Amino acid sequence: MLKSVVNFLKREDGPTAVEYAVMLALIIVVCLTAIQAVGTNAKTTFTSGMLAPYWLFMLGGLFIAVTLLLPRGIVGTVQYWMAQRRAHMAAGEDTAGNGGAANGTANPAPRPAE
């Protein structure tokens, strides 16, 4: 168990996953705060104001836009982007990871972040 935690912390995916989680949490907090601030006035405008007959059309348009722009869904799109990123990183390591040695026995060149 301890060995798997150490390996997780040594990999570059660990810190980036944590950074993405913190960034997502901050975005959610900002969105919820904005929705709460604007929501009270928007609710009265959409449900009892002059836009009351049109709010269903707006919701339908939002549904169509999300369906067209994110056909995999939100979670599926994020997973697809992460898989693409991992494949791109793996391809970069394959081309530059052997340090110029043909058989891969030489030490690899250090990456700039090391």
C-alpha positions as CSV (number, residue, x, y, z in Angstrom):
1,M,0.0,0.0,0.0
2,L,2.8,2.4,0.9
3,K,4.7,1.6,-2.2
4,S,1.7,2.4,-4.4
5,V,1.2,5.7,-2.7
6,V,4.9,6.6,-3.1
7,N,4.7,5.6,-6.8
8,F,1.6,7.7,-7.2
9,L,3.4,10.7,-5.8
10,K,6.5,10.2,-7.9
11,R,4.5,10.1,-11.2
12,E,3.7,13.3,-12.9
13,D,0.0,12.4,-13.2
14,G,-0.5,12.7,-9.5
15,P,0.2,16.4,-9.1
16,T,-1.6,17.3,-12.2
17,A,-4.7,15.4,-11.1
18,V,-4.6,17.2,-7.8
19,E,-4.2,20.5,-9.5
20,Y,-7.2,19.7,-11.8
21,A,-9.3,18.7,-8.8
22,V,-8.5,22.0,-7.0
23,M,-9.1,24.0,-10.1
24,L,-12.5,22.3,-10.7
25,A,-13.5,22.8,-7.1
26,L,-12.7,26.6,-7.4
27,I,-14.6,26.8,-10.6
28,I,-17.6,25.1,-9.0
29,V,-17.5,27.5,-6.0
30,V,-17.4,30.5,-8.3
31,C,-20.2,29.2,-10.5
32,L,-22.4,28.5,-7.5
33,T,-21.8,31.9,-6.0
34,A,-22.6,33.6,-9.3
35,I,-25.7,31.5,-9.7
36,Q,-26.9,32.3,-6.2
37,A,-26.3,36.0,-6.7
38,V,-28.0,36.2,-10.0
39,G,-30.5,33.4,-9.5
40,T,-33.0,35.3,-7.4
41,N,-33.6,38.0,-9.9
42,A,-33.4,35.6,-12.9
43,K,-35.9,33.3,-11.3
44,T,-38.5,36.0,-11.0
45,T,-37.8,37.2,-14.5
46,F,-38.1,33.7,-16.1
47,T,-41.0,32.3,-14.1
48,S,-43.3,35.3,-13.6
49,G,-41.8,38.1,-15.8
50,M,-42.2,38.8,-19.4
51,L,-39.8,36.0,-20.4
52,A,-42.0,33.3,-18.7
53,P,-43.3,31.8,-21.9
54,Y,-39.8,31.4,-23.4
55,W,-37.8,29.8,-20.6
56,L,-38.6,26.3,-21.9
57,F,-37.3,27.2,-25.3
58,M,-34.1,28.4,-23.7
59,L,-33.7,25.2,-21.8
60,G,-34.3,23.2,-24.9
61,G,-31.7,25.3,-26.8
62,L,-29.2,24.7,-24.0
63,F,-29.9,20.9,-24.2
64,I,-29.4,20.9,-27.9
65,A,-26.2,22.9,-27.7
66,V,-24.7,20.7,-25.0
67,T,-25.7,17.6,-27.0
68,L,-24.0,18.9,-30.1
69,L,-20.9,20.3,-28.5
70,L,-20.3,17.5,-26.0
71,P,-21.5,14.3,-27.6
72,R,-19.5,12.2,-25.1
73,G,-21.1,14.1,-22.2
74,I,-19.1,16.2,-19.7
75,V,-17.3,13.3,-18.0
76,G,-16.7,11.4,-21.2
77,T,-15.2,14.6,-22.8
78,V,-12.9,15.1,-19.8
79,Q,-11.8,11.4,-20.0
80,Y,-11.2,11.7,-23.7
81,W,-9.0,14.8,-23.2
82,M,-7.1,13.1,-20.5
83,A,-6.5,10.0,-22.7
84,Q,-5.4,12.2,-25.5
85,R,-3.0,14.0,-23.2
86,R,-1.6,10.7,-21.8
87,A,-1.1,9.4,-25.4
88,H,0.6,12.7,-26.4
89,M,2.9,12.5,-23.4
90,A,3.7,8.8,-24.0
91,A,4.6,9.6,-27.7
92,G,6.9,12.4,-26.6
93,E,8.7,10.1,-24.2
94,D,9.1,7.5,-26.9
95,T,10.8,9.8,-29.3
96,A,13.0,11.7,-26.9
97,G,13.3,9.3,-23.9
98,N,16.3,7.2,-24.9
99,G,18.8,10.0,-24.8
100,G,20.1,9.4,-28.3
101,A,21.1,5.8,-27.7
102,A,19.9,3.3,-30.4
103,N,19.5,0.4,-27.9
104,G,18.2,2.5,-25.0
105,T,21.1,1.5,-22.6
106,A,22.3,5.1,-22.0
107,N,20.8,7.3,-19.4
108,P,17.9,9.3,-20.8
109,A,18.3,13.1,-21.1
110,P,16.7,14.9,-18.1
111,R,13.5,16.6,-18.8
112,P,13.4,20.4,-18.2
113,A,11.2,20.0,-15.1
114,E,13.7,17.8,-13.3
